[in-house]
Amino acid sequence: MTIVRAVQTLTRSLAFGGVILTTSIGIAQGATAASDHDLDYWQALSHTRYIEEGSKGPILYDFLDPNCPYCHQTYVWLQNPVDGGQLRVRFVIVGFLSPGSKGKAAAILAAPEPLAALRRTEKGFAMTQNGPEGGIQPADATVIASVQNQLQFNQSRLDGKESELFGIEGAAVPFLVYQRGKKIHYLLGPPDNAQWKDLLDAS
């Protein structure tokens, strides 16, 4: 079973079981690399269609699916350091986790104010009978087509990288990428306390 399929199965069971997520899924898997290849990857992330929140501090790229409960959990945790000027987060929006994910990702990217749309999505996040749902209506086919290239490029930065780093099939979110010195750090899943500290101390 791929991680994507495992997450889909888990989120469905959480929704139908009426369980509200309040704790992490566990310690995030971490990886570090300092090769030229990874520095190139870091530079390529600046060309994704991201939504930036925060104006000070080190940059964190956060791959986020609108229907991902662990992405939502991570988003909530990030608000304090963002508001406190400790971190700049660039949310790289993808839409693959569940049937409604792509439409919601497109709705965020195509919105007149994408950051406001992302905030609305996360504020309205809920566990429903259909599974975890971000609080934005999915875009129609015309809107999806208008941002299809952006979604595909964002997805291309995720696909394969996690397999290379962690040996998993498919893709999983949240996937966090940040630079500390000349090294690129990767986290798959919500960070634990030590990983949060390392992230916030990055420069």
C-alpha positions as CSV (number, residue, x, y, z in Angstrom):
1,M,0.0,0.0,0.0
2,T,1.4,3.4,-0.9
3,I,1.6,6.2,1.7
4,V,-1.0,8.1,-0.3
5,R,-3.4,5.2,-0.2
6,A,-2.7,4.6,3.5
7,V,-3.5,8.2,4.3
8,Q,-6.7,8.1,2.3
9,T,-7.7,4.9,4.1
10,L,-6.9,6.5,7.5
11,T,-8.7,9.8,6.8
12,R,-11.8,7.9,5.7
13,S,-11.8,5.9,8.9
14,L,-11.3,9.0,11.0
15,A,-14.2,10.7,9.3
16,F,-16.7,7.8,9.6
17,G,-15.5,7.1,13.1
18,G,-16.2,10.7,14.1
19,V,-12.7,11.1,15.5
20,I,-11.3,14.6,15.6
21,L,-7.6,14.9,15.1
22,T,-5.9,16.6,18.0
23,T,-2.4,15.0,18.1
24,S,0.3,14.4,15.6
25,I,0.5,11.2,13.6
26,G,4.0,10.7,15.1
27,I,7.5,11.9,14.6
28,A,8.1,13.2,11.1
29,Q,10.6,11.4,9.0
30,G,13.6,13.7,8.4
31,A,16.4,13.8,5.8
32,T,19.2,16.2,5.1
33,A,21.2,16.8,2.0
34,A,24.0,19.2,0.9
35,S,24.6,18.2,-2.6
36,D,24.5,20.5,-5.6
37,H,21.5,18.5,-6.8
38,D,19.5,19.4,-3.7
39,L,20.6,23.1,-3.9
40,D,19.2,23.0,-7.4
41,Y,16.0,21.5,-6.0
42,W,15.8,24.3,-3.4
43,Q,16.1,26.9,-6.2
44,A,13.4,25.1,-8.3
45,L,11.0,25.5,-5.4
46,S,11.1,29.2,-5.9
47,H,9.4,28.7,-9.3
48,T,6.4,26.8,-7.9
49,R,3.1,28.5,-7.6
50,Y,3.3,29.1,-3.9
51,I,1.3,31.2,-1.5
52,E,3.5,33.1,1.0
53,E,2.5,33.9,4.6
54,G,4.8,35.9,6.9
55,S,7.4,38.5,6.1
56,K,10.4,37.7,8.4
57,G,12.5,34.7,9.3
58,P,13.8,31.7,7.4
59,I,11.8,30.3,4.4
60,L,9.9,27.1,4.7
61,Y,8.2,25.4,1.8
62,D,5.1,23.4,2.8
63,F,3.4,21.1,0.3
64,L,-0.3,21.3,1.3
65,D,-3.4,19.4,0.0
66,P,-6.6,21.2,1.0
67,N,-8.2,18.0,2.2
68,C,-5.2,16.7,4.2
69,P,-5.9,16.6,8.0
70,Y,-2.1,16.6,8.8
71,C,-1.5,19.5,6.5
72,H,-4.2,21.3,8.4
73,Q,-2.7,20.4,11.7
74,T,0.7,21.7,10.5
75,Y,-0.9,24.9,9.1
76,V,-2.4,25.6,12.5
77,W,0.9,25.1,14.3
78,L,2.7,27.4,11.9
79,Q,0.5,30.4,12.7
80,N,2.3,31.4,15.9
81,P,5.8,31.5,14.4
82,V,4.5,33.2,11.3
83,D,2.6,35.8,13.3
84,G,5.7,36.3,15.5
85,G,8.0,37.0,12.6
86,Q,10.0,33.9,13.1
87,L,9.1,32.2,9.8
88,R,8.1,32.8,6.2
89,V,6.0,29.9,4.9
90,R,5.5,29.3,1.2
91,F,2.6,26.9,0.8
92,V,2.9,24.9,-2.3
93,I,-0.7,23.8,-3.1
94,V,-1.2,20.4,-4.6
95,G,-4.5,18.4,-5.0
96,F,-4.3,14.6,-5.1
97,L,-5.2,13.1,-1.8
98,S,-9.0,12.7,-2.3
99,P,-11.5,13.2,-5.2
100,G,-12.3,16.8,-4.2
101,S,-8.7,17.9,-3.6
102,K,-7.8,19.1,-7.1
103,G,-10.9,21.3,-7.4
104,K,-10.2,22.9,-4.0
105,A,-6.5,23.4,-4.8
106,A,-7.6,25.1,-8.1
107,A,-10.1,27.2,-6.2
108,I,-7.3,28.5,-3.9
109,L,-4.8,29.2,-6.7
110,A,-7.4,30.9,-9.0
111,A,-8.9,33.1,-6.3
112,P,-8.4,36.9,-6.6
113,E,-6.7,36.7,-3.2
114,P,-5.1,33.2,-2.9
115,L,-3.8,33.8,0.7
116,A,-7.3,34.8,1.8
117,A,-8.7,31.7,0.1
118,L,-6.1,29.5,1.8
119,R,-7.0,30.9,5.2
120,R,-10.7,30.4,4.5
121,T,-10.0,26.8,3.5
122,E,-8.1,26.1,6.7
123,K,-10.5,28.0,9.0
124,G,-13.4,25.9,7.7
125,F,-11.5,22.6,7.7
126,A,-13.8,19.8,9.1
127,M,-14.1,16.1,9.4
128,T,-17.2,15.2,7.3
129,Q,-19.0,12.0,6.3
130,N,-16.9,12.1,3.1
131,G,-13.6,12.5,4.9
132,P,-11.5,15.5,5.8
133,E,-12.6,18.6,3.9
134,G,-11.0,22.0,3.5
135,G,-13.5,24.8,3.9
136,I,-13.7,26.0,0.2
137,Q,-15.9,24.9,-2.6
138,P,-14.1,23.0,-5.4
139,A,-13.6,24.9,-8.6
140,D,-15.4,23.9,-11.8
141,A,-13.7,22.3,-14.7
142,T,-13.0,25.6,-16.5
143,V,-11.2,27.0,-13.5
144,I,-9.3,23.8,-12.9
145,A,-8.1,23.9,-16.5
146,S,-6.9,27.5,-16.1
147,V,-4.5,26.5,-13.3
148,Q,-3.7,23.0,-14.5
149,N,-0.1,23.8,-15.5
150,Q,0.5,25.4,-12.1
151,L,-0.9,22.4,-10.2
152,Q,1.2,20.0,-12.4
153,F,4.4,21.9,-11.8
154,N,3.8,22.0,-8.0
155,Q,3.1,18.2,-8.1
156,S,6.2,17.6,-10.1
157,R,8.3,19.0,-7.3
158,L,6.8,16.5,-4.9
159,D,6.6,13.4,-7.1
160,G,9.8,11.4,-6.9
161,K,11.5,13.5,-4.3
162,E,10.0,11.6,-1.4
163,S,10.8,8.3,-3.1
164,E,14.4,9.5,-3.5
165,L,14.6,10.6,0.2
166,F,12.4,8.1,2.1
167,G,12.0,5.2,-0.3
168,I,8.2,5.5,-0.4
169,E,5.8,5.0,-3.4
170,G,3.7,7.8,-4.6
171,A,3.6,11.1,-2.7
172,A,2.5,12.2,0.8
173,V,1.8,15.5,2.5
174,P,2.7,17.5,4.5
175,F,6.2,17.7,3.0
176,L,8.3,20.5,4.5
177,V,11.6,21.8,3.0
178,Y,13.9,24.4,4.5
179,Q,17.5,25.4,4.3
180,R,19.9,25.7,7.2
181,G,23.4,27.0,6.1
182,K,24.2,25.1,3.0
183,K,22.2,22.1,3.8
184,I,18.6,21.4,2.7
185,H,16.4,19.7,5.3
186,Y,13.3,17.7,4.5
187,L,10.4,16.6,6.8
188,L,7.6,14.2,5.9
189,G,4.7,14.6,8.3
190,P,4.1,17.0,11.2
191,P,7.4,17.8,13.0
192,D,8.1,16.8,16.6
193,N,9.3,19.4,19.1
194,A,13.0,19.0,18.3
195,Q,12.3,19.3,14.6
196,W,10.2,22.4,15.2
197,K,13.1,24.0,17.1
198,D,15.6,23.2,14.4
199,L,13.3,24.6,11.8
200,L,12.7,27.9,13.7
201,D,16.5,28.2,14.3
202,A,17.3,27.9,10.7
203,S,18.9,30.8,8.9
